[in-house]
């Protein structure tokens, strides 16, 4: 093949580091728009970005020219720097070091979009910790719970 082609849907999840510096409801839309621009700047396509005050979900089509680790680092580094410009509330803001990334098939695209879109409602029934463990088990990812919640 003389051309490299791909369509890699990635569901990316990560959490704020400091539980005292949460994402305010009034800042969510502008933060998500900014993260969308970071994704685009890395030749990837944001599909949907949403979350709660303490974590974020991103569904994107990841470029074939960047690794998941590099894309995630770009998103976290730039967004944590940028959010600090929104005022004193975010002075100590940062994301936890880790992340979870899951490949999504084309057949699960719409289901994943709905899942991410309904984060506020979903988390009335389930904590972030329960959600993450459910994903890790569903994808058969080995983990040590001692290291999931610390940085």
VEXVEXLO-324155 format. One line per 10 residues: number of its first residue (from 1); their letters; for each residue x, y, z of N, C-alpha, C. Coordinates in nm, 4 decimals, always signed. Example, Ala and Ser with C-alpha at 12.3 -4.5 7.8 and 13.67 -1.06 7.14 Angstrom:
BEGIN
1) as) +1.3190 -0.5690 +0.7800 +1.2300 -0.4500 +0.7800 +1.3200 -0.3300 +0.7800; +1.2850 -0.2250 +0.7080 +1.3670 -0.1060 +0.7140 +1.2900 +0.0030 +0.7870
***
This chain:
BEGIN
1) xxxxxxxxxx) +0.0834 -0.1176 +0.0000 +0.0000 +0.0000 +0.0000 +0.0884 +0.1247 +0.0000; +0.0588 +0.2185 -0.0831 +0.1425 +0.3376 -0.0895 +0.0938 +0.4484 +0.0027; -0.0188 +0.4265 +0.0683 -0.0756 +0.5287 +0.1553 -0.1074 +0.4665 +0.2915; -0.0828 +0.5402 +0.3986 -0.1152 +0.4927 +0.5328 -0.2499 +0.5507 +0.5743; -0.3442 +0.4628 +0.6062 -0.4789 +0.5054 +0.6412 -0.5192 +0.4436 +0.7742; -0.5915 +0.5204 +0.8545 -0.6403 +0.4649 +0.9809 -0.7583 +0.5468 +1.0302; -0.8373 +0.4853 +1.1161 -0.9426 +0.5548 +1.1900 -0.9478 +0.4888 +1.3262; -0.8807 +0.5517 +1.4220 -0.8653 +0.4952 +1.5552 -0.9466 +0.5775 +1.6544; -1.0614 +0.5232 +1.6941 -1.1407 +0.5891 +1.7985 -1.0802 +0.5553 +1.9334; -1.0537 +0.6577 +2.0119 -0.9964 +0.6397 +2.1452 -1.0868 +0.7078 +2.2480
11) xxxxxxxxxx) -1.1192 +0.6340 +2.3525 -1.1927 +0.6885 +2.4674 -1.0889 +0.7086 +2.5760; -1.0638 +0.8331 +2.6086 -0.9591 +0.8712 +2.7024 -1.0234 +0.9266 +2.8294; -0.9729 +0.8821 +2.9448 -1.0279 +0.9242 +3.0734 -0.9124 +0.9609 +3.1661; -0.9247 +1.0764 +3.2324 -0.8277 +1.1108 +3.3366 -0.8923 +1.2004 +3.4412; -0.8255 +1.2131 +3.5555 -0.8826 +1.2706 +3.6777 -0.7998 +1.3894 +3.7249; -0.8650 +1.4814 +3.7944 -0.7901 +1.5918 +3.8542 -0.7053 +1.5386 +3.9699; -0.5949 +1.6036 +3.9948 -0.5035 +1.5585 +4.1004 -0.5489 +1.6039 +4.2386; -0.5839 +1.7306 +4.2505 -0.6170 +1.7885 +4.3804 -0.7688 +1.7928 +4.3979; -0.8241 +1.7159 +4.4915 -0.9702 +1.7152 +4.5099 -1.0255 +1.8477 +4.5624; -0.9386 +1.9392 +4.5993 -0.9835 +2.0714 +4.6442 -0.9932 +2.1708 +4.5288
21) xxxxxxxxxx) -0.9395 +2.1334 +4.4136 -0.9429 +2.2215 +4.2963 -1.0157 +2.1475 +4.1842; -1.1469 +2.1542 +4.1902 -1.2299 +2.0845 +4.0929 -1.2701 +2.1780 +3.9795; -1.3123 +2.1194 +3.8701 -1.3555 +2.1979 +3.7541 -1.4947 +2.2538 +3.7833; -1.5055 +2.3853 +3.7771 -1.6339 +2.4497 +3.8036 -1.7269 +2.4316 +3.6838; -1.8545 +2.4139 +3.7147 -1.9566 +2.3930 +3.6107 -1.9514 +2.5029 +3.5042; -1.9335 +2.6269 +3.5478 -1.9354 +2.7387 +3.4536 -1.8118 +2.7424 +3.3631; -1.7099 +2.6637 +3.3941 -1.5874 +2.6621 +3.3130 -1.5764 +2.5393 +3.2225; -1.6689 +2.4458 +3.2382 -1.6578 +2.3197 +3.1639 -1.6575 +2.3390 +3.0125; -1.7544 +2.4132 +2.9610 -1.7660 +2.4259 +2.8149 -1.6421 +2.4888 +2.7525; -1.5917 +2.5934 +2.8156 -1.4732 +2.6597 +2.7597 -1.3492 +2.5704 +2.7726
31) xxxxxxxxxx) -1.3391 +2.4938 +2.8822 -1.2283 +2.3988 +2.8974 -1.2359 +2.2911 +2.7902; -1.3543 +2.2367 +2.7686 -1.3686 +2.1305 +2.6693 -1.3392 +2.1824 +2.5287; -1.3803 +2.3057 +2.5001 -1.3488 +2.3648 +2.3697 -1.1976 +2.3809 +2.3541; -1.1315 +2.4234 +2.4602 -0.9863 +2.4396 +2.4550 -0.9181 +2.3035 +2.4328; -0.9639 +2.2018 +2.5038 -0.9076 +2.0672 +2.4853 -0.9327 +2.0188 +2.3431; -1.0496 +2.0501 +2.2882 -1.0771 +2.0140 +2.1484 -0.9771 +2.0773 +2.0539; -0.9386 +2.2019 +2.0815 -0.8399 +2.2688 +1.9954 -0.7016 +2.2043 +2.0091; -0.6683 +2.1567 +2.1279 -0.5400 +2.0862 +2.1469 -0.5398 +1.9571 +2.0654; -0.6508 +1.8859 +2.0698 -0.6625 +1.7608 +1.9942 -0.6459 +1.7891 +1.8448; -0.7140 +1.8942 +1.7955 -0.7020 +1.9304 +1.6541 -0.5589 +1.9706 +1.6194
41) xxxxxxxxxx) -0.4922 +2.0435 +1.7091 -0.3537 +2.0853 +1.6855 -0.2595 +1.9662 +1.6744; -0.3036 +1.8513 +1.7235 -0.2235 +1.7292 +1.7152 -0.2774 +1.6340 +1.6081; -0.3378 +1.6939 +1.5051 -0.3863 +1.6227 +1.3867 -0.4869 +1.5135 +1.4189; -0.5579 +1.5287 +1.5291 -0.6614 +1.4341 +1.5677 -0.7954 +1.5058 +1.5651; -0.9038 +1.4292 +1.5795 -1.0376 +1.4861 +1.5665 -1.1162 +1.4627 +1.6947; -1.1538 +1.5700 +1.7651 -1.2384 +1.5507 +1.8832 -1.3804 +1.5150 +1.8392; -1.4387 +1.4150 +1.9033 -1.5769 +1.3758 +1.8746 -1.6684 +1.4312 +1.9830; -1.6367 +1.4021 +2.1089 -1.7113 +1.4551 +2.2220 -1.6188 +1.4606 +2.3430; -1.6359 +1.5651 +2.4224 -1.5597 +1.5836 +2.5464 -1.6604 +1.6218 +2.6533; -1.6565 +1.5527 +2.7650 -1.7466 +1.5832 +2.8758 -1.6897 +1.5203 +3.0016
51) xxxxxxxxxx) -1.7486 +1.5529 +3.1130 -1.7026 +1.4953 +3.2378 -1.7785 +1.5527 +3.3542; -1.7178 +1.5447 +3.4694 -1.7746 +1.5997 +3.5911 -1.6702 +1.6945 +3.6501; -1.6924 +1.7365 +3.7713 -1.5994 +1.8306 +3.8329 -1.4623 +1.7688 +3.8601; -1.4549 +1.6350 +3.8660 -1.3273 +1.5723 +3.9036 -1.2614 +1.4857 +3.7964; -1.3275 +1.4657 +3.6829 -1.2633 +1.3882 +3.5770 -1.3236 +1.4211 +3.4410; -1.2566 +1.3733 +3.3383 -1.2946 +1.4074 +3.2018 -1.2923 +1.2821 +3.1146; -1.3838 +1.2790 +3.0180 -1.3889 +1.1749 +2.9157 -1.3731 +1.2425 +2.7806; -1.2916 +1.1843 +2.6957 -1.2712 +1.2360 +2.5607 -1.2878 +1.1201 +2.4636; -1.3678 +1.1396 +2.3616 -1.3705 +1.0461 +2.2495 -1.3147 +1.1226 +2.1307; -1.2113 +1.0674 +2.0718 -1.1503 +1.1331 +1.9564 -1.1059 +1.0298 +1.8546
61) xxxxxxxxxx) -1.0861 +1.0772 +1.7339 -1.0210 +0.9972 +1.6306 -0.8746 +1.0376 +1.6365; -0.7918 +0.9440 +1.6770 -0.6509 +0.9732 +1.7002 -0.5709 +0.9633 +1.5704; -0.4869 +1.0608 +1.5485 -0.3997 +1.0616 +1.4318 -0.3070 +0.9399 +1.4325; -0.2776 +0.8923 +1.3154 -0.1818 +0.7807 +1.3026 -0.0389 +0.8268 +1.3291; -0.0197 +0.9580 +1.3421 +0.1138 +1.0141 +1.3568 +0.1521 +1.0498 +1.5000; +0.0695 +1.0099 +1.5983 +0.0997 +1.0420 +1.7374 +0.0611 +0.9229 +1.8248; +0.1366 +0.9025 +1.9304 +0.1029 +0.7941 +2.0232 -0.0034 +0.8429 +2.1223; -0.0722 +0.7500 +2.1828 -0.1715 +0.7852 +2.2843 -0.1058 +0.8595 +2.4001; +0.0101 +0.8132 +2.4428 +0.0800 +0.8797 +2.5537 +0.1160 +1.0239 +2.5177; +0.1639 +1.0462 +2.3972 +0.2023 +1.1817 +2.3562 +0.0799 +1.2726 +2.3431
71) xxxxxxxxxx) -0.0285 +1.2215 +2.2860 -0.1500 +1.3016 +2.2736 -0.2045 +1.3379 +2.4114; -0.2078 +1.2409 +2.5010 -0.2583 +1.2660 +2.6361 -0.1719 +1.3677 +2.7083; -0.0412 +1.3549 +2.6952 +0.0487 +1.4511 +2.7591 +0.0254 +1.5919 +2.7057; +0.0074 +1.6048 +2.5758 -0.0194 +1.7365 +2.5166 -0.1494 +1.7957 +2.5717; -0.2543 +1.7138 +2.5780 -0.3834 +1.7611 +2.6286 -0.3699 +1.8066 +2.7735; -0.3098 +1.7230 +2.8562 -0.3007 +1.7531 +2.9987 -0.2091 +1.8725 +3.0258; -0.0958 +1.8762 +2.9603 +0.0006 +1.9838 +2.9844 -0.0576 +2.1193 +2.9452; -0.1109 +2.1276 +2.8246 -0.1628 +2.2562 +2.7777 -0.2899 +2.2981 +2.8507; -0.3792 +2.2030 +2.8775 -0.5046 +2.2407 +2.9437 -0.4832 +2.2797 +3.0895; -0.3892 +2.2153 +3.1576 -0.3659 +2.2536 +3.2974 -0.2987 +2.3904 +3.3064
81) xxxxxxxxxx) -0.2139 +2.4222 +3.2100 -0.1543 +2.5564 +3.2055 -0.2607 +2.6620 +3.1760; -0.3448 +2.6298 +3.0780 -0.4463 +2.7246 +3.0344 -0.5512 +2.7508 +3.1427; -0.5984 +2.6465 +3.2101 -0.7066 +2.6652 +3.3076 -0.6627 +2.7561 +3.4229; -0.5350 +2.7605 +3.4496 -0.4843 +2.8489 +3.5553 -0.5048 +2.9963 +3.5211; -0.5237 +3.0276 +3.3930 -0.5483 +3.1659 +3.3528 -0.6912 +3.2099 +3.3844; -0.7770 +3.1165 +3.4282 -0.9166 +3.1491 +3.4581 -0.9357 +3.2050 +3.5987; -0.8278 +3.2139 +3.6761 -0.8401 +3.2767 +3.8066 -0.7776 +3.1979 +3.9198; -0.7846 +3.2565 +4.0380 -0.7203 +3.1997 +4.1568 -0.7702 +3.0618 +4.1944; -0.8959 +3.0324 +4.1667 -0.9502 +2.9002 +4.2003 -0.8629 +2.7881 +4.1433; -0.8070 +2.8106 +4.0250 -0.7307 +2.7069 +3.9553 -0.5793 +2.7174 +3.9747
91) xxxxxxxxxx) -0.5349 +2.8011 +4.0657 -0.3906 +2.8229 +4.0844 -0.3161 +2.6918 +4.1077; -0.3733 +2.5988 +4.1846 -0.3083 +2.4708 +4.2165 -0.3626 +2.3551 +4.1319; -0.4284 +2.3861 +4.0199 -0.4887 +2.2813 +3.9370 -0.3826 +2.1981 +3.8659; -0.4057 +2.0692 +3.8607 -0.3279 +1.9794 +3.7750 -0.4071 +1.8511 +3.7569; -0.3700 +1.7774 +3.6538 -0.4279 +1.6460 +3.6297 -0.3409 +1.5405 +3.6964; -0.4004 +1.4278 +3.7352 -0.3194 +1.3170 +3.7854 -0.2264 +1.2700 +3.6734; -0.1202 +1.2039 +3.7118 -0.0201 +1.1611 +3.6139 -0.0741 +1.0556 +3.5176; -0.1576 +0.9675 +3.5659 -0.2042 +0.8561 +3.4839 -0.3259 +0.8895 +3.3988; -0.3640 +0.7934 +3.3191 -0.4829 +0.8038 +3.2342 -0.5259 +0.6635 +3.1956; -0.6455 +0.6526 +3.1435 -0.6940 +0.5275 +3.0865 -0.7359 +0.5558 +2.9436
101) xxxxxxxxxx) -0.6922 +0.4731 +2.8527 -0.7270 +0.4886 +2.7123 -0.7813 +0.3575 +2.6587; -0.8950 +0.3660 +2.5904 -0.9620 +0.2468 +2.5400 -0.9927 +0.2637 +2.3924; -0.9679 +0.1604 +2.3148 -1.0054 +0.1647 +2.1743 -1.1554 +0.1370 +2.1625; -1.2191 +0.2069 +2.0724 -1.3627 +0.1942 +2.0521 -1.3874 +0.1537 +1.9069; -1.4644 +0.0498 +1.8883 -1.4968 +0.0076 +1.7519 -1.6024 +0.0999 +1.6919; -1.6093 +0.1019 +1.5611 -1.7091 +0.1830 +1.4915 -1.8496 +0.1472 +1.5391; -1.8725 +0.0204 +1.5695 -2.0056 -0.0237 +1.6124 -2.0437 +0.0297 +1.7507; -1.9461 +0.0707 +1.8316 -1.9748 +0.1258 +1.9646 -1.9644 +0.2782 +1.9696; -1.9415 +0.3393 +1.8550 -1.9250 +0.4840 +1.8490 -2.0440 +0.5569 +1.9113; -2.1656 +0.5312 +1.8637 -2.2834 +0.6034 +1.9126 -2.3095 +0.5766 +2.0599
111) xxxxxxxxxx) -2.2913 +0.4533 +2.1034 -2.3102 +0.4188 +2.2442 -2.2105 +0.4942 +2.3322; -2.0868 +0.5058 +2.2859 -1.9827 +0.5761 +2.3608 -2.0113 +0.7259 +2.3662; -2.0574 +0.7834 +2.2560 -2.0938 +0.9256 +2.2541 -2.2036 +0.9521 +2.3569; -2.3063 +0.8689 +2.3598 -2.4151 +0.8862 +2.4571 -2.3651 +0.8707 +2.5992; -2.2774 +0.7751 +2.6207 -2.2218 +0.7529 +2.7540 -2.1477 +0.8779 +2.8023; -2.0640 +0.9332 +2.7177 -1.9867 +1.0514 +2.7545 -2.0784 +1.1729 +2.7702; -2.1761 +1.1857 +2.6828 -2.2689 +1.2978 +2.6893 -2.3451 +1.3012 +2.8219; -2.3746 +1.1857 +2.8785 -2.4568 +1.1761 +2.9995 -2.3757 +1.1537 +3.1266; -2.2578 +1.2104 +3.1350 -2.1715 +1.1903 +3.2512 -2.2340 +1.2367 +3.3824; -2.2919 +1.3539 +3.3852 -2.3507 +1.4051 +3.5097 -2.4569 +1.3089 +3.5630
121) xxxxxxxxxx) -2.5434 +1.2642 +3.4756 -2.6498 +1.1712 +3.5159 -2.5917 +1.0363 +3.5582; -2.4964 +0.9893 +3.4815 -2.4338 +0.8601 +3.5097 -2.3686 +0.8587 +3.6489; -2.3045 +0.9690 +3.6840 -2.2308 +0.9715 +3.8110 -2.3186 +1.0018 +3.9322; -2.4464 +1.0103 +3.9123 -2.5385 +1.0120 +4.0260 -2.5537 +0.8705 +4.0815; -2.5186 +0.7713 +3.9987 -2.5352 +0.6310 +4.0364 -2.4027 +0.5589 +4.0612; -2.2954 +0.6116 +4.0104 -2.1668 +0.5419 +4.0155 -2.0543 +0.6423 +4.0357; -1.9581 +0.6093 +4.1216 -1.8429 +0.6965 +4.1426 -1.7435 +0.6801 +4.0281; -1.6515 +0.7737 +4.0195 -1.5451 +0.7622 +3.9200 -1.4650 +0.6341 +3.9421; -1.4366 +0.6025 +4.0679 -1.3588 +0.4832 +4.0992 -1.4302 +0.3575 +4.0514; -1.5600 +0.3486 +4.0764 -1.6377 +0.2329 +4.0300 -1.6392 +0.2259 +3.8772
131) xxxxxxxxxx) -1.6537 +0.3415 +3.8153 -1.6569 +0.3484 +3.6693 -1.5249 +0.2995 +3.6086; -1.4133 +0.3499 +3.6610 -1.2838 +0.3122 +3.6068 -1.2589 +0.1622 +3.6227; -1.2880 +0.1081 +3.7381 -1.2672 -0.0359 +3.7603 -1.3546 -0.1177 +3.6660; -1.4767 -0.0726 +3.6429 -1.5650 -0.1408 +3.5485 -1.5035 -0.1430 +3.4087; -1.4514 -0.0288 +3.3627 -1.3852 -0.0231 +3.2321 -1.2632 -0.1150 +3.2275; -1.1804 -0.1106 +3.3304 -1.0595 -0.1927 +3.3315 -1.0947 -0.3407 +3.3243; -1.1966 -0.3815 +3.3962 -1.2401 -0.5221 +3.3921 -1.2992 -0.5567 +3.2560; -1.3813 -0.4665 +3.2026 -1.4443 -0.4907 +3.0730 -1.3405 -0.5085 +2.9622; -1.2318 -0.4334 +2.9698 -1.1268 -0.4417 +2.8686 -1.0177 -0.5434 +2.9035; -1.0313 -0.6108 +3.0173 -0.9331 -0.7119 +3.0559 -0.7965 -0.6543 +3.0858
141) xxxxxxxxxx) -0.7934 -0.5355 +3.1453 -0.6667 -0.4691 +3.1770 -0.6270 -0.5041 +3.3198; -0.5081 -0.5597 +3.3353 -0.4565 -0.5893 +3.4691 -0.4205 -0.4587 +3.5392; -0.4519 -0.4506 +3.6668 -0.4215 -0.3303 +3.7434 -0.4009 -0.3677 +3.8894; -0.3333 -0.2807 +3.9599 -0.3137 -0.2944 +4.1034 -0.3851 -0.1759 +4.1668; -0.4916 -0.2035 +4.2381 -0.5751 -0.0956 +4.2923 -0.4993 -0.0022 +4.3850; -0.3911 -0.0492 +4.4434 -0.3114 +0.0380 +4.5317 -0.2568 +0.1591 +4.4569; -0.2389 +0.1459 +4.3247 -0.1780 +0.2532 +4.2475 -0.2760 +0.3295 +4.1595; -0.4040 +0.2933 +4.1642 -0.5022 +0.3628 +4.0807 -0.5347 +0.5014 +4.1323; -0.5323 +0.5203 +4.2617 -0.5857 +0.6447 +4.3190 -0.4778 +0.7351 +4.3770; -0.3530 +0.7022 +4.3580 -0.2457 +0.7880 +4.4076 -0.1645 +0.8404 +4.2903
151) x) -0.0900 +0.9455 +4.3140 -0.0103 +1.0032 +4.2057 +0.1366 +0.9923 +4.2334
***
